[in-house]
């Protein structure tokens, strides 16, 4: 009994100490992705109160005939909290729920793993590969559905799994049904753990989904809903309608979740194939195919795929991180300890190195802002991000200066130190020529003679700097520093 209580103490301590910090970090990360949505402003400026879900939320207790009426949880929550008085109130509520996707994942992962390293790992992988986080549609119930499906994946107690599955079904039944079916199959196909417990968890998922459907039927009867099911809509439009939509751009269809997600998902499947967990790997493939089926028979695009696949994706990540965490954790600790040995233990050397690198960044970025490095600095768009190669060059040279001064193994490499000197010389020479040009030829281009003289001067300066001994200033002035120190102490 004493041994069990001793073993439980570190787990609870780890959870309580790290959860607030983890929540704040995940909330900031969620807000960062939230504000990256390029359509965010349009959701507020173009809203007229006639959007289907906003209108439905305001009239949720009245007879309805729209197929979206199967999603009653978020509209009911908005009606209860008074968020249906205006369009902006409803959108703010949706924004809050959307921003809570990552904090909910972080706390669920911490509850499941009882390990901060594993929780941060799954948080970072999911946030950087799950495209919906920055391409969401604000007035839909998808974020609330994702939150409850996340709870389904990380709960250990059967009654919590049942409640989470039921709430997910009430939030959006048709998409939750496909996602929960995949989660049930994955839970059953896990090779490790207690088989009886896994089957109980799978049964609770299905039971929660069934109860949510019964509740929806009772709701429809109580408030006289006469809605058309999504299946009937698919049958009415016919398969040819969806085939025509698919034929217009099949590549875009398969790349809907994004490259990062697909690569990560393929890695997860490959890992379980190599570890001979064939059943689980095949179930993961079935889950993503089921998500593509849901995507095929809809016109809503990414949001449908994202909701259906979030459960299987999180279960796959959860199992991989659980398996590889011990090896990666010890490897990272060894790597950090080896890297720490590279640094000079002298605090004065580290301080001087950081000061030199910081001074370099301050001066060069100031010169760049005044146009003294290049006449024009253009951005290159890569993976939806604007990248300025001049900024990369400045940060790279700054880090090289820091390593050449602070890390002994780099400081002893003559070629590396010489390269750092040449880059510093090149940058300051360009800066000098730009200053001379601005004052000598403010409105004219460089003459040929001036360019030739500039090239000759640059070569000469680089040759001189190559012969210059790149010794740390602190080592050459050590007697003087010791004398000043004795004087101050006396």
N, C-alpha and C positions, 0 to 999 in steps of 0.2 A: 504493500500500500504506500509506503514511504517512497519507494522507487518510482512509482507511477506519478505521484505528486511532484517529485523532483523533475521528472521528465517533462511535465506539462508547463512548468514555470517559464522556461525560456521561450516557448512557443507563444504564450499569452503576452509576455513582455515584448517580444518582437512585434507582435501584431498591434498592440496598443501604442507603442512608441513610434512606429514607422507609418501607421495609417494616416494621421493628419498631414504629415509631410508629403506622403504619396498622393493623398487627395488633392492637395494644393498644386503639386507638380502636374498631375493629370488634368486638373481643371485649367491650368494655364495652357497646357498642350491642346486641350479641346477647344479653348477659345481661339488659339492661334489658327487651328484648322478651320474653325467656324468663320472667322473673318477673312479667310482666303477664298471663300466662295465668290466667284465673279458676279453672280446674280443676286447677291445679298441685298443690295440697295433696291433692286427692282422689285423684290418681294414687298417692300414697304411703300415704294413710290407708285407702283402700278396696282396695288390692291384696291378693290372697289367694294368689298363686302359681298360680292356675288360668287366668290370661289366656292366650289361644292362643299368642302368640309367646313368652311366658316359659316355658310348658310345653314348647313345641317346641324352644327353645334348650337346655333341660335334657336332651332326648331326641333330639338332632339325629342321632346315629349309630345310631338304632334305626328300625325300620320305621314309616312314617307314612302316614296316609290323608287328611290335611287338605289343602285346597287352598292353605293358606298356606305349605306346604312348598316352594313355588317360590322363596321369599325366604330363601336360606340364608346370605347373607354376614354379616348382623348376628348371627343366632343362632350361627353358627360362630365369629365373633369373640368373642362373649360366652363360649362354651364354652372357647375357647382361653385367654382371659384369666382364667378362673375366676369370671366374673361370674354364673354360674348357681347358685352355692351358696345364694343367698337372693334373694328378690324385689327387695329394696332395692338389692342390688349391680347387678342387671340394669337397674333404673330409673336408677341413677346413671350407668351406661354410656350409656344412651339420652340422658340429660340432657347429658352431655359432648358427644356427637355433635351434638345439637340446637344447643347453644351455639356450635358451630364452623361453623355454616352461613355466617354473615356474615364471620368471619375468612377462611374458605376463599374466599369471593367476593372479598374485598378483595385477597388475595394473587394470586389468578388474574387479576383486573382489572389489578393493577399489573404483573404479568408480561406481559400482553397489550398494554396501552397504553404502558407505560414512562413514565407521566405521573401524578403524584399527584392533580392536579386532576380528571382524568377518572375515576380510580379512586374518589375520594371522591364524585364526582357519581353514578356508577352505584350506589355503596353506599347513599347516602342515598335515592335514588329507589326502589331495590328494597326497602330496609328499611321505608320508610314506606307502601308500597303492597302489599306481599306479606303478605296476611292470615294465612297459615299460621304466621308467626313467633311470633305470640302466641295462636294457637288450634290448636296442635298436639296430637296424641295421643302420649303419651310412650312407650308400649311398642311402637310400630310401627317398621318399618325405613325409613320415609319420609325422615327427615333424612339418612341415609347415601346413599340414592338421589339426593336433591337435591344433595348434595355432589359425587357423581360426574357427574351431569348438568351441573353447573356447570363442572366440569373439561373436559367435552366441548366446551362453548361457547367456552372461552378458551384452548385449546391450539392451537399452531401446528404442532407436529411430529406426523407421522402416527402414529408408534408410541404416543405418549402419548394421542392421540385413541382409538386402538384399545383400549388398556388401560382408559381411563376408561369407554368404552362397554361393554366386557365386564364391568367391575365393577358398573356400573349395572344391567346385565341380571341379574347374580347377586344383587344387592340386592333387586330387585323386577322380575321380567321383564315382566309384562303391562303395567304402567304405564310402565316404561322403554321398551318397544317403541313405544308410541304417541308418547312424547316424542321418541325418537331419530328416528322416521320424520319428524316435523315438522322436527327440526333438519337432517336430510338434505335435505329439500325447500328449506328456507330457505338452506342453504349453497349449493345449486346455483343458486338464483334470485338470489343477490347479483350486482349488475350490475358492480361494480368488482373489481379484483384479477385475479390470474392464474386463468383458467378451468381450466387443467389441475390446478393445486394445489387448487382448490375441489372438483373432482371426485374427486381423490385423498382429500381429507379426508372427503367424503361416503361413499366406498367403505369407508374405515377404520371409520366409525361403524357401517355395516351389517355389516361383517365382525366387529366386536367384539360386536354383538348376536347374530349367528349362532353365534359361538364360545361365548358364554355359554349359549345354548340347548343346544348340544351337550354342554357341561360339565354342565348340569343333568340331561340325559337319562342321562349316564354316572353321575352321582351317584344318581339314582333307581334305576338298575339295581344299583349297588354296595350300597346300603343297603335295597333292597327297598321302595322307596316305591311306593304305589299311590294316586296322588292324582287328584282330579277337577279338570279344567281350569276356569278361570273362564268360558270360552266355553260349556262344557257346563252350567254353573250358570245362565247367562243363558238358554240354550235350554230348560232344565228349568223355570224359573220362567215363561217366556213373556213376550212383549212387553206383554201386558195388565197384568201385575203392576207393571211399571215405569211404564206409562201412568197407572195408578191412583195411584201414589205422586207422579207429576208433577202430576196434576190436583188434588191436595190443596192445593198452594201453588206455582203456577207462577212467581210473582214471586220468591219466595225461591230457587227453582232458578236463575233467571237472575242473581240478585244474590249468588250464593254467593261469588265472589271478592272482593266488596266494591266500593263506589263508587270508591274511590281507584284500585284496580287497573284497573277498566273504563275510567275516564276517561283514565288514562295509556296504556292499550293503544289506545284509540280515537285518541288524539293521535299515537301512533307510526304507526298505519296511515294516518292523514290526512296526516302529514308525507311519507310515501313516495308517496302518491297525488299530492300537489302537486309533488313533485320528479320525477314521471313514472317512478317505478320501480314500475310497475303489477304486474309479476310478483311482486315481493317483498311488496307490500302484500296481494295476493290470497292468497299463501301464508301470511301472518300471519293472515288471516281464516280460512283453512282450518285452521290450527293451533288456534285457539281453539274453532272448531266441533268439532274432533276431541276437545278436552278436555271440551267439553260432552257429547259422545257418551259418553265414558268416565264422566262424572258421572251421566248418565242411567241407564246400565246398572250401577249399583252402589247400595249402601245406606250407603256410608261418607262421602258428602258431600264436604266441602272438601278432605280429604287427597288424594283421588284427583285432583281438578281441579288442585290445587297441584303435584303431582309431574309431571303430564303437561305443564302449561303452563310450567314453570320454564325449560326450555331455549329454547323460542321467545321467551319474554318477555325473557330475558337477551340473546339474539341481536338482538332488535329494539332494546333499549336500547343495546347495544354499537354497532350501526350508526348510530343517531341521534347518540349522543355523539361518535363518530368524525367525523361529518359537521359538526356544529354547534360542536364544541369551539373551533376557531380564532376564530370570530366572537364567541362568548360570552366566551372568555378575554380577548381584547383589549377587549371592551366592559366587562367587570368591572374590568380594570386602569384604564381611563379613568374609570370611575365612582368607584373607590376614590381615585384621585388628585384628582378634583374634590371629593369629600367631605372629603378631608384639607385642602384649601384653605379650607374653611369654618371650621375650628377656629382659635381664637386661638393664635398661635405662642407667646404668653407662658406659660411653664410654671406660674408662680404663679397666673395666671388659671384655667388648667385644674385645678390642684390645689384652689383655693378652690371652683370650681364643683362638682367631684366631692364635696368635703367637705360642701357645702350640700345636695346631692341625697342623699348618704348619711345626713346628719343627719335630713333630712325622712323618709326611709324608716324609719329607726330609731325615731323618735318616733311616727310615725303607726301603724306596725305594733304598737308597744307599746301604744298607745291602743286599737287594734282588739282586741288580745288581752284587754284588760280591759273590753271592752264600752263604751268611751267614744265610739265613733263612731255605731254603730247598735245598737238594742236586740237585733236578731236579724239575723244574716248568713247567708243560705241559699245553697246551691250549686245550680247549674243544670246538668243533664246534657246535654252536646252531644257527639255522636259518641263515645259510651262514655267521656267524660271529664267529671269534675266541675269546673265552672268557677265561681269566686266573683267576681262582678262588683265587689265592694268591693276585692279584691286587684288586679284590673285597673285600677281607678281610682287606687289608691295608686301602682302602678308607672308608670302613665301620667303622673300629675302629677310624680312624681320625675324622669322622663325629660324632661318639659317644663321643669322648673327647670334641669336640666343644660344643655339646648339654649339656653335663654334667657340663661344666664350665659356659656357657653363658645363659642357659635357667633355670630360677628358679624352674619351675615345675619339670623338670628332676633332678635338683640338690637336690631337697627335697626327691626324691625317693631313699631310702637306697639300695634297691635291684639293681636298675639301676647303681648307683654309684659303688656298689660293683662289678658288672659285668664288668664295665669299668676298674676298678683296676685289676681284675683278668686277663683280656685280655692283659693289658699293661705288667703285671708281666710275663705272659706266653710268650709273644713275646720276651721280653728282656732276659728271662731265656734261651729260645732256641737260641737267638743270642749269649749269653755268652758261652753256651756249644759248639756252632759251632766254636767260636773263639778259645776256649781251645782245641778243637779237631784239628783244623788246625795247631796249634803250638805244641801240645803235640804228636799227632798221625797223622802226615801229610799224611802218606801212609797206615795206618792201620785202621781197623774197631774198633768201640767201644768194649771194653771188657765188660763182664757181670758185673763185679764189678763197672766199670765206669758208666754203664747204671743205675744200682741200686742206686748208689750215686747221679746220676743226678735226678732220680725220687724223692728221699728223699729230696734233696735240693729244687726241684721245689715245692713240697708239703709244705715244711717249709716256703719258701719265700711267697707262696700264703696265708698261714695262717697268717703270719706277716702282709702282705699287707691288709688282711681283717680287722685286728684290727686297722690299720692306719686310722686316721681321714682325710678324703678327703676334706679338707677345701680350699677354694680359697686362693692362696698366697697373693693376693692383700688385702684381708680383714685382714689377720694377720699382715701385714706390713704397714697398713694404717697410723699409727702414724709416722713411718719413712718416708713414702712418703710425708706426710704433712710437716714434718720438712724440707725435701729437697726442697719442693716447696716454703716454706717461705724464705729459704736461697737464692734460685735463684731469687726470686722476690725482695728481699732486696738489 
